[in-house]
Amino acid sequence: MDDPSSSDLALDWWNVAGASIFVIIAVVFSRLYHVRLEQPLIVSSLRCVVQLTLMGLVLDDVLHIKSPWSVLGVTVLLVLLGAYETVYHRSGKMITGMVLKEKNTVGSLGILFALKKSPFWEPTVFVPVMGMLLGNSMASLAMASRACIESVIANADILETRLAFGASRFEAVRMMSYEPIRLAMLPCLTQLSVMGMINIPGLMTGQILAGTPIRDAVIYQQCIMFMVTASCGIGALLTVWVSLGWENHADMFR
């Protein structure tokens, strides 16, 4: 006999169409108030539907892959897509290699030590966790990149003066590097501060709906959030490093 709870959660395309009404309302308000977000809202919504549908078609096969090299290939693809959506559209800087190393390091260590999964590249855990790390840090990387560029443009005269008086590249832009990192970390810090009090995270909600004990779902969510925070912080730092063109990694920590 079918589980009644699972039948209650079964949705179809009519539910998606009903939910899209709220996007249409946002488009109408954007049009009325001349915000000019109609096209981005429509295009992003259509991309969401198409991309999630395609992911649903291939995810079952991907999660049953038992080769670490295949999992690495999927991870590289996710990172390339994430880098294209965030960095290439913002500053044109090639930071794909750094993002790949950083996300793989945080994801691997987190899964191995925090989530106690062995091997750490187990597809059913590694691929979803990497997706969450990328998804949550994309905004931070984009904000850090844009803030760096805007800061340099706004303070071009000051930078030229400092360089003319003999300051190194790092010395000239050092004070301008702090605010982009703080700005990039703001969404993550806000999310951490309201987690469990105002915000019920999607991962925890999904696990509870799937029948996972609440205590286990809470602990799992806490581990994921700390991994997301580390990912956002390290990613923002590397983005600032690349955006400002520092040649010496050690300069960042002096």
N, C-alpha and C positions, 0 to 999 in steps of 0.2 A: 504493500500500500504506500502511496506517495506521502511524503512528509508534508503536513499542512503548512508548516512554517516556510518551506521552500517554495510552495505554490503561491504563498502570499508575496514572496519577493520576486516572482517571475514577472518581467516587464517585456513589452514589445515596442515596435516602432511608433505606435500611437502614443505611448508614454513619452517618447523622445520628442514627438511633434508637439505634445502638450507643454513640455518643459521649454520648448523653443519660443513659446509665446512671451516669456519673460525677456528673452533677447530682443524680440520684436518691439516690445515696450521700450526697452533701452534705446533701440534705434530710432523710434518715434521721438523720444525726448531729446536725443542728440540732434535730430533734424529740427525740432521746434526751437531749441536754444542755440542752434548754429555751432555746436561743438565739433562737428565734422569728424565724428567717429563712426558714422554709419557703415562705411566700407570696411574699416578694420573689424568692426563687430561681426558683420556678415561673413567676411572671409575667414576670420578666426573660428567662428562657429562651424562653418562648413568644413574647415580643416580638422576641427576637433572630431566631428562625426566620421569623416573619411579615415583619419588616422587611427582612431580607436577601433573602427570596424576592421581595418587591415590588421591591426595588432591582434585583435581577437581571432582572426583567421590563422595567424602564424604562431601565436604565443604557445599554443598547446604543443606544437612540434618543438619549439625552441626550448621549452622547459624540460623536455625529455632528452635533451642532448647530454651525453655523459662524457664528452671530451672537453678538457680545459681550454684547448685551442679554439674550439668552436665557441665556447663561452666568451673567450677573449675577443674573438671576432665580432660577436654581438655587442660587446661592451665598446669596442672601438667605433662601431657604427653609431651607437647611441651618443658617444662623445662627439663624433664628427657632426652629427645633426645638431646637438646642443651648442657646439661652438659656432656653427653656421648661423643659428638663430639668434645668438646673443652677441658674440664678439664681432663677427664679420659685418653685421649690420650696424654696429656701433662705431668701431674704430678701425677696422681692417687689419688688426694685429693678429699674427699667427701664434696663438697660444694653445693650439690643440694638443701639442705634446705635453705641455705642463698640466693642462686639465686632465688628460688621460692618466698621467702618473699620479696626480693628486687624488683623483676620484678612486682609482684602483687601490691606492695605498690605504686611504681611509676606509673604503668599502671592505677590503680584504682583512685588515686588522680588526675592524668592528665585527665582522661576521665570525672571524676565528676566535676572538677573545671575549667579546660582549655577548654574541648570540650563540657561542659554543657550537658552531656548525663545522663539521669535518667531513669531507674536505671543504675549505672555505669557498671554493668555486662551485659548490652545488647549485645547479642552474635554478632550481625552484626558489632559492633564497638570494643568490648573488645577482641575478638579472633584475628582479623586482627592487632590491635594495639599491642597486646602481641607478635604476630609473628614478627612484625617490631622491637620491642624492643629487642627481643632475637636475631634476625638476625643481627642487627647492633652492638650489644654488644658482640657477640661471639668472634669476632676477638680481641677486647680489652681484654677480659678475658684470651684468649689463649696467647696473647702477654705478659700480666702481669705475668701469671703463668710461662711461659718459661723464661722470663727475671729474675724472682726471683731465679729459679733453677740454671740458668747459673751464676748469680752473686754469689750465695753461693758457687758453685763449684770452681769458679775462685778465690774467696777470702777465701777459707777454712782455710789457715794458719793464716790469720788476725783474723778470727772469733775465732779460737782456742786460739790465744794469748789473745784476749780480755776476753774470758771466763776464762782463766787461771788466769788473774789478777783480777777476781772478778766481771766482768761485768755481768749484767743480760742478758737473751736471747734477750730482746728488745733492750737494750743498745748495744749489739754486732752487731745486724743487722740493726739498725735504719738507718744509712747512706746509706745502700744498698736498702732500701725500696722506696726511693724517685724516683730513675730513672725508675724502672718498672712501677710506676704509670704514670709518665710523658710519657713514651714510649707507654703505653696502651691508653692514651688519645690523642696521636698525630693524628691518623686517624680521630677521631671524630672532633678535632679542625680544621684539614685541611678541612674536609667536611663542617663545619660551615662557614669557611672563604671564601670558593668559592661558597657557595650556592646562586643561583640566578644570579651570575656573570659569572661563567664558567659552573657550573653544574646545569642542570634542573632536579630536583629530580623525581624519578619514580612515587611517589604518586601523585604529582602535575600534572604530565603529564597524568596519568591515569584519574584523575578527569576532566581535561580539555577535554580529548577525549570523556569522558562520558557526556559532556555537562554542567558540573558545572561552574558557573561564575568564572572568573579568580580571582577576589578579594577573593572569598570564598576559592578557592583552595590554594591561597597564604597564607592566615591566618591559614588554616588547616595545611599546611606544616610547618609553623613556630612553631605551638604548638607541632607537632610531633617531630620536630628536637630538641626542648628544652627537651622534655621527653626522647629522645634518648641520649642526652648529659648527663642528670642526671643519666640515667640507666648505661651508660658506666662508668661514674665517680664512682658511688657507687659500681658497680660491680667490677671495677679494685681495689678499696680499699679493698673490702672484699676478693678478690682473693689473694692479697698480704698478708692480715692478715692470711689466711688459709695456704698459701704456706710457710710462714715463721714460722708458728706454734705458734703465739702469744696466750697466755692463757688468757690474760686480755684485754678486749676490750678497756678499758680506756687508756692503754698504747699508743694506736695509736694517741691519741689526746693530749698527754702531750708535 
